[in-house]
Amino acid sequence: MSAQGVAVLLSWLSCCGSALWRSNRHVPTFSTKSVNILFLTFRIPTELVSFNDLRYSSNSPNYHIFSTRSTITLEYEGTSFLEWSVPGTCSVKNKSSARTELRCSSPGVHTIRPIVVGPDSEEERNLSVQSSHICFLWYYRVMLSLYGYMTQKMQIPVRFYGMQMNLHYCLCLWSHTQEINAKSNVMKNSIILSKQLATLGQKPTIFTSLQRKVYFPESKMKNGTWHISVPMTTDDVLKEIKGNQVAFQDCFIADVLFLLTFPLLTMPEIPDSLPITSPQGSQLILAWATCVLSSVVVVADMETFQTNDSFRTWTRIRVPPNILTDDERHNVSDVNISWDGIFFLINGILYIKTFTAFKRLGRNENLPDGGIIGITSRKWCWARHLLKSKIRSIFAVWTKSELYLGYPLLRFMKIMTTEKLKSLLDISPTDTLTIHNVEYPGHPLEIALLLSYCSACTVNKKIYVVIYNEDTEQWMNQDFALDVPSDTFVNAHFLYSALPELLLWDKHRVYYCYHNFTETGVIQTPTEFGNLSRLSQNSTIHIIFIDYYGNVVVKMENNIMFYFKANIKDAVKLHAWTNSTLKSAVSMSSSGLMYLIHVFENGTIRPQEYPLRLEAKSVTFNSKEKCPYVAFLNNIFSVFFFLDKGQNVSIWTQIVYPENVGLYIVVESYGPNILQETYQVHYEVALGYCTKTMTVTFFQNVNYEAVDDYFKLQHQNTGLLLLHMRPSDSARPCPISQKVFQIAVGCNPHKYIAVKGFNKKECLQHDFFYHIEKSYLRNKPSKNLRVKYNWKEYGCPLRLDFREKFRPLVQLYNENGYVEDVEVNFIVWEIHGRNDYSFNNTMKKSGCLNEAQTWKSMIELNKHLPLEEVWGPENYKHCFSYAIGKPGDLNQPYEIINKSNYNHLVWPVDHSGMYVFRVKILDPNYSFCNLTTIFAIETFGMIPSPSGYLVAAFLFVLMLLFFSILVLSYFHYMRIYKQCIYETLNKYERTPKNN
């Protein structure tokens, strides 16, 4: 991957972009945001822009392909042009034409100069042309598809005509040669090319950079395009199109990084609404939503513009009449944007524009009704972070004496006043202390205050820096002070680094504070001792642009620009690119590169790509400045790592540099001292170059078992660390070297456990009721318990024969799926209070030396706690030492289970039933998370024993029936006996008479 691709990848992996700031508070502080990739080249009409200088462009978007295979368009604006001066390895189509095409047959740096009439010579360009086999690009079109109900956890439902729908993007992909210009031929030629590549085995796939997911195209192409369905997410927005290594005429297709977010809506233009603008003649004011860099708001002195696609399309932001006066509508001094709406600061009052209203914010939102001097939002967008207590702020509002933090849904809270700050900083109550400026640092949980301090306040004042941590709620005074004239306003921006590193500037100079305020000074220039105004025709600083990988561009109000890098202490002047009279600003394009925004007098706005990498190489080429190292490599493919108990993070870094230069790798960390580090360094010298490889392992070595206060110890050993891997020395020509990432020590909220074999699909999905016999319950109630089986929570019950023992196999999962089988100790209990089950292992059989903990003993010790809290990792003590616990009956059931102890649940033999168990991890050294899950078991196979009353009644009836039959048979046989006796006697009595 090219350096540009790596830079974009790292930029979007951290979900951060650039930041913009300005020379006075009447021009707003702009925030760092993430963006949607923009693959269209915009050409500014020449009738609207006149540069009077040399500029160049490539047919590929964002100068992505700038090689010996490229056609480079040269253009000179002006009337004094004669011809082009090019080296022998390059050729121009028409040497005497002010607009022509350039081709260079060999790679390297080629000097291009326009020859003009007159004594003044124009600046030359040293174009860096690469040798590359990449000459095709992936092009894509996004279509939104809606279907079905919400079924996947990673998808976020939105309201669509009253239904919750799944939102998917369908991407149509085709390959495209960078040499095609005519729009009418683009699709025709691209489809032919795509079909040809498909016959050679080409097939694109989409990889997600954050969660490492892969999406494949449909089986067949449709009209020369591939179709891929991709779900929309909020935490996996960075995607990359990759193809097979298939060559066509010795040319390959470049991989493409792009950002795919939920569809964003622009605010509609309401009829009869009125423009809202900055004061007449003021510079442009920019702001964009945190983590959505493509959503930009630009305030000019004739209109306010909004875009959600980096100004491919845009709308005007206007306000209803009769809310603001004409003076108020034309006096916007600051602007910011968030998910709640667009904020405007007008005459010390904060207003918000939403899709449906424009209203004033004040006392009802816990904000002051006036006197607000600034608003700002976060400069670097971290997609993930660890916050132990409350939610973090997204917005800051301040007056001269009060600081307010803003949270989602327009919630604000006053957290500090200058009176409290005087007490914290031990400043005399009679001295003057005001809030000068507020900025968010690179740390995702901190906010910095620039304080203005003076005693007499007549000539000079001091600028101090105080940093507030929202997680620990601590204020930290930094070892820094800057003396400035009392009427000077100082802006600030924290670089993207682990340690606090700061750039400050007034109208004329830029001040640096590197390496946690240990190195301070003024950014120098070859002449004028760092006074940029004297080198730019007495203009003043308008905007400072800083991107993720350390490039810094200072844009003056007359569009002259200066360039340096982070940790570099001198700047160079860039070639002129934009007319000095044109209103322009600097922003970050969707491909991670700097681009310019131009506002024209006719009330329109246009973006223009700017080749910062090529221009920086051009101005530094003649200075013979070289990078002190050849390569800086590492295996940091993510900017966020969760570190749980028993885990470690290993980072591999390698630097290659010329022998005897003496470079080394610097590892800087910022945050609580909760991790230990081990280093392994390997040296190798060959062919005049030294290779230094370092492996750093971060881990925690704390035993949480049987401590006095488990939760307090956990809280003390969790937190967020920022780490920065960099070479010990650098220079402007150096490639990307900054590697900043987070290690969050604590509970990953996406981590959970489940019992293997349980789901919600293999049963009738419904709720039902059942009864539990009161004698089976732990607390022996007076009547049976009626229980509702919640299928959504409990899932499908597992049906087991009552003779079958059961051992739960607990498995660990995170946002990426299955992680491992849990091998440590865990406990189970029936959540409705049943205790008519047991365990097959005894304490003695399990190897206990003292009596082990049981549910009965733990309930006795913690009678004041609910059942789910009486036993857990916070009070677990093992039984395998004579020093722990006390002797007792070791023939009791051992109620702790793990993967290897063969302990099983045993069911009663005289009845069956429904059991709903909860599992809890018991090992205190396994995880910072309270890992629990639920499973249900239904036993069967046993004929239930009858009731004693029923048996007695049955026996009574049976005996009564027996005696009744016996009595009846007695009388019956007596009757028969009597009958037989009487018949015999009668017979004998009749016989003599007859004789």
N, C-alpha and C positions, 0 to 999 in steps of 0.2 A: 504494500500500500504506500502511496506517496506521502510526503510529509504533510501535505494539506489534508489528506484523508485521515492520517493519524491525529492531526490537530483537531479536526472536526469530531472524530470519534471520542477523543479524550474530553473535548468540550461538552459533548452531549452526554457522555457518561456521567459527568458531574452535574449535568443539567444546568450549566451555567453559560453565560455568554460574556458580553462585555459590559462596561459601565460608562456612562457619560456624566460629566460634571461641568460646572461652569464657573466663570470668574466672579460672579456676584450673585446674591440671593434673588435678584430679580430674574435670573435665569435658573430654571429648576435643576435639582439634582436628580439624575435619571438612574433607574435601577437596572440591574442585570437580569436578563430574561432568556428563556429558551425559545427556539423558533421552529417554524415549519420550513423545510428545505424549498428553495425557490430555484427553478431550473430554466428560467426565461431570461434572455438577454434584452435589456431595455436600452435603446439608443435614443439619446436626447436630441430632439430636433435642432438643427443648426440655427434655425431662425430664432430659437429661444435662448440658446447658450452660445457664447463666443469665448473661446479659451485663449486665443492668440498664442498658442503654444503647441508643442508636439504631444500627441497622445496616440495610443495604440490599443488594439483589441484583438481578441481571438474569437473564432466562430464557436468555440465551446463555452458553455456558461461558466462564469466565475473563473475564467482563465484556467479551467481544469486541465485542458490539454494545451501545453505551450512547448512544443517540441519541434524537432526537425521535420516532422510530418505535418505541422500546422501551417496554415496560411495566416500570416500576421498582417492585419490592416493598419497601415500608418496614415496619420492624418495631421495636417498642420493648418491651424486656423490663423489667417492673417494675409495681408496683401504683399508682404515683402519676400515671399518664398521664391527661391530660384530652382533648387534641385536637392535631391537626397544624397548624402554621403554615407555609403555602406561599405563594410569590409568585403574582401574578395570572396570569402566563403558564403556570402549572401547575395541574393539578386532581387531586384525590384522590377515590377511589371512595367511601370512608367516612371522613370527617374525624375522627370520634370513635372509630374503631377503632384499637387498638394495632397491628394488622397490616392493611395496606391497600395499594392500588396507586396509583402516581403516574404521570402522563403530563405531559410538558412540550411545548407546541406550538412553542416557539421555542428556538433554540440559545442557549447562553451558560452563565453560572454562576448557579445558582439556589440560594438559601439556604433550607434546610429545617430546621425546629426543632420538637421535641416540647414542648408546653406541659404542665407537670406541677404537681401540688399541692405547696405549700410554698414557702419563701423561696428555695431553691436552684433555679437555672435550668440546664437541660441544655445541653450543647454543641450548637451548630448545625453543620450540614454544608453546605458550599458545593459543590454537585454540578455538575460540568462536563458539560453535555449537548451533544453534537455534532449537526450536521446531516449526514445521510448517506443515500444511496440504497441502501445495503447492508442488507438485512433477511433474507437467507437464508444458510445455512452449508452447507458440504459435511460430510456424515457418512460414515464409512467403517467397514467391518468387515474384519479381517485373517484370512485362512485360510491355513494352511500346506499346500503341495503338494509331494510328493516324486515325482520321476520321472527316469529315465535315469541315465547315468553322467556323470561330470564332463567337460564339453566346453569350457566357457568359462574363460578365465584369471582373470577377475575373481571367479568364484564360488569359495567355500571349501568343500571337502567336509567332511562330518561323518560319524561312524560311526552307521549305522542298521542294526541287525540284521546287522552284519558286512559291509555293502556301503557303498561310497562313492556317495552320491546327490547329485543336484542339488537344492538347496533353493530354492523360489520362494515368494513370498507372492502370493496372489490377493486383491486388494482389491475389495470390493463397495462402490460409491459410490452415494449418493443425496442429493438436496438436501432441506433441512429448514428449515422456518420457525422462527424463534426464539420465536414466540409459543405454540408447542404445548407443553403441560405434561403431559397425561395420557400415561403410557407406552404404554397400550394403543392410543392413537390415533396414536402417532408414526409407525410404519411405514406404516399405512394412508394417512394424509394425505401423508406424504413420498413414497410411491410415486406417488400421484396427481399431486403437484406435479412430480415428476421426469419423469413421462410428458408432462405439459403442456409443460415446458421443453424436452424432447427434440423435440417437434413444432415448437418455435420455433427449433431449431438448436443447442441446448445439447449439448455433448460434452466431458466432462472429460479432461484429460491430466495425467500426473505428470511433473514436472521434478525432476531432481536438482541441488542447488545447488552441489555440489563438483565433479563431473565433467561437468556440463552435458549429461546424457543425458535423453532424452524417451521416455516409455512411453505407448502409446495403448490405449484400451479395445477390447474385442472389437467386431465389426461390429454386433451387435445387442444391445439391452437384454434382460435376463432378469428378468422379474417387477418391472419398474420400477427396476432397478438396473443400473449399468455395472460390468463386470468387467475388471480390469487385472492382468496378471501382471508382477510386479517381482522381479528376482533379489535375494537377500540378499548384502550386502557388508559389509566392515569399514571401508572408506575412502570410502564414498559413502552415508552413512546418512541425511543430511538431504534430505528430499523435500518437494515442494510440489504440492498439487492446484490446478490452474488450469482455469477454464472459459472458454467463449466469452463475449463481451460481449452476453449475451442478457438482456433485461429482461422481467419478468412483473409487470404492474400497477405499473410504474415502480420495480421492485425488482431488485437484482442479487444475485449470490452472491459471498460473500467467499472469497478464496483462503485455503487452509489449509496451514500448515507442520506437518510431523510428522516424527518420527524413526522409522526402520524398521531395527531391528538383528536379529541372530540371536536366536532364542528363548532366554530366560534361565530357569533352573530355580531354584526356591526349595528350601532344605534341608528335607527331610521331618521331620515330628514323630515321633520314635521313641517307642514305648510305654515306660513306666516311666522315662523320662528326667526330669530335675529342672530347674527354672528357674535361670537365671543372671541376676543383677540387679546394679544399682548399690546403694550403701548406702541404707538407709531414710531417706526424706526428701530425697534428693538430686535435683537437676534432671535433665532428660532429656539423654542422650548420643546424638549422631547421627554417622553416617559413611555414605558411599556410595562405590561403585566409581568410580575415575577414568574419565571419559568415558561413564559409564552412570548418569546422575543418577537415573533411575527405580529403580535398585537401591539401596535404603536399609536401614540397620540402625539401630534405635532401642533403646537400653537404658534401661529405667525401673527403679524400685525394686520392681516386682513381676514383670516379665517382660522378655524381649528379643524384639523383633519384627523381621521381615524382609519386604521387599516387592521385587518387580521391576517393578511398574507403578504407582509413586507411591501405594501404599496403596489402590488399587482392590481388590486382594486381598492378603492377608498371611498369614504363618505365624509361629509362635513358635519361637524358637531355644532349645533345651534341651540339656543335657549328660548323658552317662551317669552313673549313680550310682557311688560309690566311687572317683571320680577326684579330686574336690575336696571339701574339708570344707564344712560349712554356712557357716562364716564366709567362706571363699574364694568360694563361689558367690554370695554377696551383697556382694561387695566389688570389683566391676568399676570401675576408675578410668579406663579408656580403651578405645576400640574403633576398629577400622579394617577395611576390606574391600578385597579385591583378587581377581584371578582365581584365586589359590591358595586362598582361603577367607576366613573372618572371624577377625580377630585380636582377642584380649582381653588386656588388661593387668591382672593381678591380683597385688597385693602384690609388685610389682617383677618379676614373672615373666610372660613372654609365652607365650600359648597360641593354638592355631589350631583352628578348627572347620571341617571339610570335610564333604563329603557322606557320608563313611564313617567318620570318626574325629574324636576330640577329643584332642589331644595337647599336651604341653608342649615348647616350643622352648628349646634351650640350647646346650651345647657342641658337639653333633653338627652343628648348623647354623651354627657359628661365632658364636654369641651368648653373652652372659654368662648364667650360671645364676640371677642375681638382681641387684637393684640398678637395674633399668630404671625410668626416671622418665617416659618419654614415647615415643609413637609417632606418626607422621604420614605422610601421603602427599601427592602433588602437588595443588595447589589449582586449577590451570588446566590443562585438557586440550587440548593441541595435537595435532591429528590427525597432523601431519607436522612434522618437524624435521630438521636436519642435524647428524650426529654423526660426527666424523672418525675417532675412535679406537675406543672400546668402546661397549657399550650403556649407556644411562642408567638410573639407579636409579628405582624406583617407590615406594620405601618407606624410611623412616628410623627408626632406633631409637637411643636414647641413654641413657647413664647420666650421672652428674655429671661424669665424667672421660673418657668415650669416646663416639665417634660411629660408628655402623654404618649402612651403606647396604644396602638390600635390592633384589634383582633377581628376575625370574621364577623359578619353580620353587624357591622357598625358599632362595635363595642369598644369603648375607650376607657383607659384607666390612668390617672395621674400617679406617677411613681416617684417623682423627685422634684424638689424645689431648690433654688439657689441658697436659701437659708439653711437647709439641711446639708447642702454641699459645703458650705462654709464650716460647719461643725465637723464634717468628715475630713476635710482637708486642712483643718486647723488654721483657718483664715480669720482675721480680725473682723468682727461684725461691721466696723466702720469702713472697710475697704469695699470696692465695687467688684462684684462677681456676677457675670451674666452668661447665659448660654449663647455661644457664638454660632455654633453649627452642630449638626448631628449627622452621623453616618453609621451605617451598618458595616462591621468588619467582615473578613472572610469567614470567621467562626460563625456557624449557623445559630448560635444561642447568645450572641453578644451584640451590644450596641455601644457606640462610642460617642462621647460628648466632647466637643471643643469648647473650652471655657475661656472667656475673656476676663482678665484680671488686671486691675490697676488700682493705685492709691489716689494720686492726683488726677489721672486721666487727662492730662493736658497735651502730652507729646507722644508717648509710647504706651503700649500695653503688652501684656504677655498672653500667649495662647498656651493653655494647658490641655492635656488629653486625659480623660477619665473613661474607663471601660466598665460597663455593667453586664454581668452575666445573669441572664433571665432564669437559669436553672438553679444556681446557687444563691441568687439574689445578693451578690457581693459587688461592691464598687472597688475598682482597682485604679489607683492613681499611677500614671506612667511617668517614667523618668525622662520627661521631655518638657521643654519650654522654648517658645519662639517669640522673639521681640519684633514687633511690627509697629508702624505708626498707628496712632489711635483711630484714624479714619479708614484703616485698611480692612477689607473683608477677605478672609482666607477660606478657601474651599479645601476639601479633603477627600481622599479616596484610599481605601485599604486595598492592597494588592491581593491577588489570589495566592495565598501562602498560608503555611501553618502558623508561624509566628506573626504577630501584628507588624505589618510593613505598610508604610503610609506615604502617600504623595500629597503634598499641600501646594497650593498656588494662590497667588494674588493676580493682579492684572498683567504683571510683567515677568515674573519668575516662578519656577517650579522648585519646591523643596522636597527632599527625600528623607525618609526615616526607614532604614533597612535593619533587618535582623533584631527585631524587638527593641527598636529605638537605640541600638548601640552604635549605629552609624548614621549620622545626620549631616546635611549640607545642602548646597544649591546645585541643581543640575547645570553643568557647565556647557558652554558652547565654544567653538574655536576662537571667537572674538566676542567682545562686549560683556565678558564675565557672567554669562548666563542670562543676560537681559534679552529676552526673546522679542520684546517690542522693538528694540533698535535694529534687529535683524529682519523685521517684517514691516518696515515702513511705518513704525510707530503705532502699529495695531495692538490690540490687547487680546488676552487669552479668552477664547469663547468656550471651547469644549476640550476635555481630555478623554481620549478613547483608550481603553485598556482591555485586552482580550485575555482569554484563559491561559494562553501559553506565554504571556509576559510581554507582548508587544505594546508599546505606549506611543500614541500619536497625540501631539498637542496641536489643536486647530485654532488658529487665530481668527479674529472677526473678519479679516480680509481674505480668508481661505488659504493663507500660507500655513504650511504644516511642518512640524518638527517630529523627529523620530528617535526613540531610544528603547531599551528593554529594561525589564525589572532587574534590579541590583546593578544596573549600569549607571554611572554618574555623569555622563555627558551625552548631549543630543546633537543630531545633525539635521540640517534643513533638507526637506524633501523637494523634489522637482515640482514646479507649479503645475497644477492640474485643473483648477477651477477659476473662473473669472472672479476677480476681487469684489465685483459689485453684486454678485449673485448671492441670495440668501440660501445658505446651505447648513447642513448638520451632518454628523457622522454617526453611523449605527452599525450593528452587526447583522450581516445577511443570514439567510436561512442555511447557507452552506458553511457557516462559521467564519466568514471572512468579512472584512470591513467594506461597507458601501456608503455612498454619499446620498443624501436626500436634498433635493433642490425644490424650492418654492418660487414660483414665478409670479410676476406682477399681474397676470391675468387670472390669478386665483386657482391655479392648478399646482399639483405636486408630482414629482417624478423621482424614482430611484436611479442611481447609476453605480455600476460596479467599479471597484477601485482595486488595482493589483498591488496591494501593500507589500507582499513578499517580493515581487519583481522590482518595485520602486525602491525598497530598502536595499536590495542587492545592488541596484544601480548606483545609489549615492555612496555606498560603502566600498565599492569596487576600487576606486582610485585611491582610497586611503590606505590600501594594502592591509587593512585590519583582518586578522585571521582568528578563527575559533581555536582556542587552546586544546580542544579535544577533537577526536575524529568521530567518535560515536558514544552515545549514552543510552544504554539499553536496560530494560527491566521487565518484570512479569506482572506489572500492576495493570490488570485488565478491568478493574473495578475501582471506584472511588469510595466505596463504603463496605466495611467488613464488620459483621457482628461477631463478638468474641464472648462465648459462654464459658461456664466453669469447665475446666479440664481441656479446653481447646487452645490452639495457638495459631498465629498468622505468621507465615514465612514469606519474606520479600527478597527476591533476587535482583541485584543491580550490577551492571557492568559498565565500566568506562574504559575507552581506548584512547590513548594520547601519545604524542611523540616522547621518546625516551628523554629523561633528564628534565622534563617540564615540572614534574612533582605535583600532579593533581591527586585528589582523593575525593571520596564520596561523603557528602554531608547528610546526616540524618537529623532533622529538626522535629521536635515534638512540642505540642502546646496543649496543655490540659492538666487534669489531676494526675498525681503520681501514683498510679494504680497498676502499672504494668512493669514487668521485668523484661530485659532484652539480652539476647546473646548474639554475638557477631562471629562470623567465619569469613576470613579474608584470604583470597588466593591471588598470587601475583604470577605474571608470566611476561617475559620479555622476548621478543622475536622481531628480527628485521627492522630494528630501530624503533619499535613501538612497544609500549607497555600496556598490558591488559590487566586491569584490577577488577576482580569479581568479589562482591560482598553479599553474603546472605545474612539477613537480620530476622530473628525470630522473636516475636512478641508473645508473652504468655503471662499468666497470673498464677502465683504459688501461695494460695491462702487456703487453710483448712477451716471449713465452716461447721464441722461436726462438734457437737457438745460444747458450744460456746455460750456465754452468758446472755448475749443479746444477738440472736441470729439476724434479725431484720436490720438492726443498726449496722452490723458488720457488712451486710450486703450493700446497704446504702453508701457506706464509706468506700466501697471498692467497686462501684459502678460509676460510669460517666463516659464522656465523649472526648476522644483525643484526636487532634489533627496532626498529621505527619507529612513531612516534606522531604523528598529525596532529590538532591541536586548535586551537580559538580561543585567543587570548591572554587572554581573560577569559570567565567563565561564571557561572551562578547556578543556584539550585535549580529555578526554573521552566523552564530551558532544555530543549529536546528533546535527543535523543541526539546527542552530538558526538564521543565518543571513537572514534578509528579507529586501532587497533593492528594491525600486521601484521608478518610476517617476510619478510626477503629472505635466502635461503640461497644463498651464493656457493659453488658446487662442483658435483659430479656428481649429476645426478638419477638415482637408481637405476632409474627406470622408462624411461630413455632407451636406445634400442638402434637398430642399423642392420640392414638386410636388403638383399639383392640382388633387384632387380625381376625378376619372372618365375619365381621359384622357390617351390615350396610342397610340401606333403606329401599332396596329394590325387590327383595325376594320374599315379600309378604304382602298381605292386603293392607293398603295404606289407609288406615283409619284409626281413630281413637276409640277406646272402649273402657269399660269399668269392670273391676273385679274386687273381691273381698279378701282380706287377710284375717285369719282366725286370731283373736286377741291373745291367745296363749303363745302364738309364734312371735309376738312383738317384744322388743327389748324392754320397753318401759311398762309392760303389763297393764294396758288400759282396761277400762271396765266393759268395753264393747268392741266388736269387730271393726276393723278399719276398711272403709270404702275408698278405693284408689282409682284415679283416672290414668289410664296409660296414654301418655303423650307421644304419639308416634313420631312427630317431627323432631322431638328432643331425644327420645330413646332409641329410635331406629327399629329394625326388625329384631324380635327376640330369637335367640337360638334355642331350638327344641332339643332337649337331651333326655335320654333314659335315666331314671333315678339311680340306676346302678353305675352310671358312667361318670367318672370324676372329670373335673375340668380345670385346666391351668391356663389363664389368660396370657397370650403373647402380645405384649405391648410394643407398638412401633412408633417411631418418631418421624414427624413430617415437618416440612416448612413450605414456603411459597413455591418452591420448585418440585415438591412431591416428596416421595419416600426418602428418608435419610438413613435410618438404621433400626435394628431391633434393640429395644431397651434392655440392658443386661443388669441394671442396678435394682435395688430393692424398691418394692412398691407395696401398697396396701389396698384392700378393697373393703367396701362396706355396702350394705343394702340401704338405699337412701330412704326407704319408708319405715325403717326401724326393725326389719325382720332379723332374727338371730337364730333361726332354725336351720342353720347350716354350720359346717365345721371344716377343718383342714386335716389332711391325712398325715402330715408330719407333726411330730412332737418337738418340744424344745430340745430334749436330749438327743433325739435323732438328728436334729439340725446342727448339733455341735455346741450348744449353749453351755457356758460355764456357770452363769447366773440366770435367774429368772428373766425371761424376755418380756418386752412390752406387749401388752394385749389391749384390745378395745376396752375390756372391763377395767383394767388398771388405769388406763389413760382417762377414761370417763370419770373415775373416782378422783383423779388428780386435777381435773379441769371441769368441775361441775358447772362453772359459770359460763362455759363456752358451748356453742352449738356443736352437734355431732361432727360436722365436717371440719371443725377447727381444733378439736381436742388432740389430734395426733397428726404430725407432719414433720417435714425436715427440720423445722425450728426446734423441736424437742426430742428428736430421735436419738436413742442411745442403743448401741448394739450390746449383745449378751455374750460376746466371745472373749471377755476378759474378766478376771476376778476383781479388777479394780473398778469396774463399772457395774452398777446394779447391786443386787443383793441375792443371797441364796433363796431358793424356793422350790416349788414342785415343778420339776422339769418334765413331767409327763403330761403337762397341759399342751393343747394344740399350739403350734407355732404359726402365728397369723401374718407373717411377712412372706412375700413371694418374690422370687426373681427368676430369671431365665434358666438358671442352672441348679436350683435347689430342689427341684421336683416336688414342690409343694403344690397340692391341688385342693380345689374346693370339693367338699363331700356333701351330698344331699341327704335329707332324712329318708328313712326307709318306710315310714308309715303314712306318708302323704306326699302329694305333689303340689306344685305351686308356681307362681310367677315371681321372679327375683329381678330387681333393677339395681345394678351395682354401679358404684362410682369408684374409679381408680385414681390414686394419687401417688406420684413419685415421692418416695420417702428419703432417698439418699440426699443429704444436704450438699454434697459436692458435685451434683449432676448438672443443675441448671439454675439460673436466676429466676426462671419462670415457675409459676405455680402450675405444674402440668397435671391436668386431670382430664378424665373422659368418662363416658357412661356406656354401659352395655347391659343387655337384658337377657335372661335365660328362663326358659319355661321347661320344667321337668314333667315327665309323663311316665306311664307304665305301672304305677302303683294303684291297686284298687283301694279306695279310701276306706278306712275302718269305720264301722257304724258307731252311733252314739250309745252310751251305756244305758240311758233311759229307754232307748228304742229296743235294745237287747233285753232288758228286764221286762218291758211290756210284752215283747214277743214271747219270752219264756213264760210269762204269766198266762198269756192267752193260750200258749201251747199246753201248759199244765192244766188249765181250766178245761180245755178241750179234751185232754186225756182223761181227767177225772169224770167229766160229763159222759164221755163214751163208756168209761168203766161202769158208772152207775147205771146208765141206760142198758148196757149189755147185761148187767146183773139182773135187772128187772125183766129184761127180755128172756134170759135163760131161765129165770124163775118161773116165768109164765109157761115156757116150753116144758119145764120140769113138772109143773103142776098139771099141765094138760096131759102129759104122758102118764102120770100117776093115776089121775082120775079116769082116763080111758081104760087102763088095765084093770082097775078095780071094777068098773062097770061091766067089763067083759066077763070077769070071773063071776060077778053076781048074776048075770043073765044065764050063764051056762047051767047051773044046778036047776034052775026053774025049768029049763027046757028038758033036762033029763027026767 
